Amino acid sequence: VQLQASGGGQVQPGGSLRLSCAASGSIFNANPMGWYRQTPGKQRDLVASITSGGSTNYADSVKGRFTISRDNAKNTVYLQMNSLKPEDTAVYYCNRYPTKPWHRWGQGTQVTVSS
């Protein structure tokens, strides 16, 4: 598998979800990884990134609510999302950070926050 994101779903405002992304070793190894999200008609935006050593950065809109982590032994990156808001509704993707035009994307996982 190249990039396989999972864990999305529908949740009420204030709820939590944990996303997982399994990546091929050629993508994951020693590379910073990121979670991105996209809504219809808009560009794909970076949500959070993490270096191979575990240093993290977050978009202002998710700081204090989302946590990115990675398991280098499993080639997997996670996104713990708490206190979800309707504006977090999007398709979430993982990929290297930063991405290049030739980097391919996986299918993503849909997150819907609605009462």
GIDA-V836935 format. One record per residue. N is the residue number from 1. RES is the residue in one letter. OMEGA is omega in radians with two decimals (* if undefined). Layout:
n=N res=RES omega=OMEGA
n=N res=RES omega=OMEGA
This chain:
n=1 res=V omega=3.10
n=2 res=Q omega=3.09
n=3 res=L omega=-3.10
n=4 res=Q omega=3.12
n=5 res=A omega=3.14
n=6 res=S omega=3.06
n=7 res=G omega=3.12
n=8 res=G omega=3.13
n=9 res=G omega=3.11
n=10 res=Q omega=-3.10
n=11 res=V omega=3.10
n=12 res=Q omega=3.04
n=13 res=P omega=-3.08
n=14 res=G omega=-3.12
n=15 res=G omega=-3.08
n=16 res=S omega=3.00
n=17 res=L omega=3.04
n=18 res=R omega=3.12
n=19 res=L omega=3.06
n=20 res=S omega=3.08
n=21 res=C omega=3.07
n=22 res=A omega=-3.09
n=23 res=A omega=3.02
n=24 res=S omega=-3.09
n=25 res=G omega=-3.12
n=26 res=S omega=3.11
n=27 res=I omega=-2.97
n=28 res=F omega=-2.95
n=29 res=N omega=3.02
n=30 res=A omega=-3.13
n=31 res=N omega=2.90
n=32 res=P omega=3.14
n=33 res=M omega=-3.13
n=34 res=G omega=2.92
n=35 res=W omega=-3.11
n=36 res=Y omega=3.05
n=37 res=R omega=-3.08
n=38 res=Q omega=3.01
n=39 res=T omega=-3.07
n=40 res=P omega=3.08
n=41 res=G omega=-3.12
n=42 res=K omega=3.13
n=43 res=Q omega=3.10
n=44 res=R omega=-3.07
n=45 res=D omega=3.06
n=46 res=L omega=3.09
n=47 res=V omega=-3.09
n=48 res=A omega=3.09
n=49 res=S omega=-3.14
n=50 res=I omega=3.09
n=51 res=T omega=3.11
n=52 res=S omega=3.12
n=53 res=G omega=3.06
n=54 res=G omega=3.07
n=55 res=S omega=-3.01
n=56 res=T omega=3.00
n=57 res=N omega=-3.07
n=58 res=Y omega=2.96
n=59 res=A omega=-3.11
n=60 res=D omega=-3.05
n=61 res=S omega=-3.09
n=62 res=V omega=-3.12
n=63 res=K omega=3.14
n=64 res=G omega=-3.13
n=65 res=R omega=-3.10
n=66 res=F omega=3.07
n=67 res=T omega=3.09
n=68 res=I omega=3.09
n=69 res=S omega=3.14
n=70 res=R omega=3.04
n=71 res=D omega=-3.05
n=72 res=N omega=3.12
n=73 res=A omega=-3.11
n=74 res=K omega=-3.10
n=75 res=N omega=-3.06
n=76 res=T omega=3.06
n=77 res=V omega=-3.05
n=78 res=Y omega=3.00
n=79 res=L omega=3.06
n=80 res=Q omega=-3.08
n=81 res=M omega=3.12
n=82 res=N omega=3.10
n=83 res=S omega=-3.06
n=84 res=L omega=-3.13
n=85 res=K omega=3.11
n=86 res=P omega=-3.13
n=87 res=E omega=3.01
n=88 res=D omega=3.12
n=89 res=T omega=-3.08
n=90 res=A omega=2.91
n=91 res=V omega=-3.09
n=92 res=Y omega=-3.13
n=93 res=Y omega=2.94
n=94 res=C omega=3.10
n=95 res=N omega=3.01
n=96 res=R omega=2.97
n=97 res=Y omega=-0.16
n=98 res=P omega=3.11
n=99 res=T omega=3.05
n=100 res=K omega=-3.10
n=101 res=P omega=-3.09
n=102 res=W omega=3.10
n=103 res=H omega=-3.13
n=104 res=R omega=3.13
n=105 res=W omega=3.01
n=106 res=G omega=-3.05
n=107 res=Q omega=-3.09
n=108 res=G omega=3.13
n=109 res=T omega=-3.06
n=110 res=Q omega=3.02
n=111 res=V omega=3.12
n=112 res=T omega=3.13
n=113 res=V omega=-3.03
n=114 res=S omega=3.06
n=115 res=S omega=*
